[in-house]
Amino acid sequence: MPRFNPFGYNRDTIAITIPSVGYLAATGAVNLMLSKTLGYPCELERVDAVTTIVATTAGSRVVNVRKGTATGTIVGTITLALATQGTLGVVNAGTVTSAAGVNKFNGTDTLTVEFPSGTAFTAGGVDLILTFRILDQKDVV
């Protein structure tokens, strides 16, 4: 972990492949990643979804990125809908909370990624990309 990086920030990404079978095709709540400890201090910067399998029906699912468990604070969201998942390779940008310090993780905080209930797609798939900025030791929360 850098104490100070004079050349800019280091970044890390977590990629989660979300296939249609069992996830986008479902309507109930699904945990994609539950309480993963990141192990380093960081700040969530971006939540993106890249279409890997074109959606063919009008579904709509929201992905919540939470700090902590499945009931933790929502720090990022992205909505997957036919309008954004209808073309292969399209990058759909989500939102990250702008509240000061809420999207910062220390070395022991956990990360949960979930689908709450929604309208199912009969086809479609995405790669969910979470981008984190690794914090200098002096910035640890």
C-alpha positions in Angstrom: 0.0 0.0 0.0 1.6 3.3 -1.0 2.2 5.9 1.6 2.2 8.6 -1.0 2.2 8.4 -4.8 3.5 11.5 -6.5 2.8 10.2 -10.0 -1.0 9.9 -9.7 -3.4 7.4 -8.3 -3.3 3.6 -8.6 -6.6 2.0 -9.6 -8.0 -1.5 -9.3 -11.0 -3.1 -11.1 -13.3 -5.9 -10.2 -15.1 -7.5 -13.2 -18.2 -9.6 -12.5 -19.8 -11.6 -15.5 -23.5 -11.7 -15.2 -25.1 -14.3 -17.5 -28.8 -14.3 -18.3 -29.5 -17.8 -16.9 -30.3 -17.5 -13.2 -29.6 -13.8 -12.9 -31.0 -11.5 -15.6 -33.7 -14.1 -16.3 -34.8 -14.1 -12.7 -37.2 -11.6 -11.0 -36.3 -12.1 -7.3 -33.4 -10.7 -5.3 -29.9 -12.3 -6.1 -26.6 -11.7 -4.4 -23.8 -11.6 -7.0 -21.0 -11.0 -4.4 -21.7 -11.2 -0.7 -19.4 -9.5 1.9 -16.1 -9.7 0.0 -13.3 -8.1 2.1 -11.2 -5.9 -0.3 -8.2 -5.9 2.0 -6.9 -2.4 1.1 -8.2 1.1 1.5 -9.9 2.4 -1.6 -12.7 4.5 -3.0 -15.4 3.4 -5.5 -15.1 5.6 -8.5 -17.2 4.0 -11.2 -19.8 1.3 -11.8 -20.1 0.3 -15.5 -21.9 -2.6 -17.3 -20.7 -3.8 -20.8 -23.2 -5.7 -22.9 -21.8 -9.2 -23.7 -25.0 -10.9 -24.8 -27.7 -8.7 -26.5 -30.9 -8.5 -24.5 -34.0 -9.4 -26.6 -36.9 -8.6 -24.3 -37.9 -5.6 -22.3 -36.5 -6.4 -18.9 -35.2 -4.1 -16.2 -32.8 -4.9 -13.3 -31.0 -2.6 -10.9 -27.6 -3.6 -9.6 -26.8 -2.2 -6.1 -23.2 -2.0 -4.9 -23.2 -1.9 -1.1 -20.6 -1.2 1.6 -21.0 -4.0 4.0 -23.5 -6.9 3.9 -26.7 -7.2 1.9 -28.3 -4.6 4.1 -25.4 -2.2 4.1 -25.2 1.3 2.6 -25.7 1.6 -1.1 -22.6 3.3 -2.6 -23.3 2.7 -6.3 -26.2 1.7 -8.7 -26.7 0.8 -12.3 -29.9 0.1 -14.2 -29.9 -2.6 -16.9 -32.7 -2.1 -19.4 -33.4 -3.1 -23.0 -32.5 0.4 -24.2 -29.0 0.1 -22.8 -28.5 -3.7 -23.3 -29.8 -4.0 -26.8 -26.4 -3.5 -28.6 -23.3 -5.7 -28.1 -20.4 -3.8 -26.5 -22.3 -0.8 -25.2 -21.0 0.6 -22.0 -23.7 1.6 -19.6 -22.4 4.0 -16.8 -23.9 3.8 -13.4 -23.8 6.2 -10.5 -21.7 6.4 -7.4 -22.8 8.2 -4.3 -21.5 11.7 -4.0 -21.8 11.9 -0.2 -18.4 12.7 1.3 -16.6 9.5 2.5 -19.5 7.1 2.0 -17.9 5.4 -1.0 -14.5 4.9 0.8 -13.5 1.5 2.1 -10.9 0.7 4.7 -8.9 -2.5 4.6 -11.6 -4.4 6.6 -14.8 -3.1 5.0 -16.7 -5.6 2.9 -18.3 -5.2 -0.6 -21.7 -6.7 -1.6 -23.1 -6.6 -5.1 -26.8 -7.5 -5.5 -29.9 -7.5 -7.7 -33.0 -6.5 -5.8 -36.2 -7.8 -7.5 -37.0 -6.6 -11.0 -38.4 -7.5 -14.4 -36.6 -10.5 -16.0 -34.9 -10.6 -19.4 -35.3 -13.8 -21.4 -31.8 -13.2 -22.9 -28.9 -11.0 -22.3 -25.7 -10.8 -20.4 -23.3 -8.1 -19.0 -19.9 -7.7 -17.5 -20.2 -5.5 -14.4 -17.0 -3.4 -13.9 -16.3 -1.8 -10.6 -13.4 0.7 -10.6 -11.7 1.6 -7.3 -9.0 4.2 -6.6 -6.5 2.9 -4.1 -6.0 5.4 -1.3 -2.7 6.5 0.1 -2.1 5.6 3.7 -2.7 9.2 4.7 -6.2 9.1 3.2 -7.4 5.9 5.0 -10.8 6.3 6.7 
